[in-house]
């Protein structure tokens, strides 16, 4: 097995939150399901996303000034599939509700939280571009369980509070 296949195999056992990143470029909205997202710095407030150079959205994300990160809830698997390209749609935003705030980038209805960013820097990352965003707005919207990608499938987590309640029910 070559190193790329070994890396893929290892990364599949690392649970990752599922996000949809959105932007506006040349007066059109773009979105992409991304698990390569993380917080980088608090001062200044920076986050990172990684976009494949082969993605049809690469130009939009590397050239636009703003983008948003939508944190999907466990009831949004079809949203994740839609923006991952698993559905053949001309317009990925058709038929879904969203709103915009400071950056005029879509915030999808029903997400757990969102972050709006001003593009800070773009770095070469092999077959991906690493995009740092300076956070200009961040908001938690609800307490739904998160959508998680693990072993090539969607799942969620049980919060510690719910786990204790579940254990109590098992031992009665």
Secondary structure, 3 states (H helix, E strand, C coil): CCHHHHHHHHHCCCCEECEEEEEEECCEEEEEEECCEEEEEECCEEEEEEEECCCCCHHHHHHCCEEEEEECECCCHHHHHHHCCCCCCCCCCCCCCEECCCCCCCEECCCCEEEEEEEEEEEEECCEEEEEEEEEEEEECCCCCECEEECCEEECCCCHHHHHHHHHHHCC
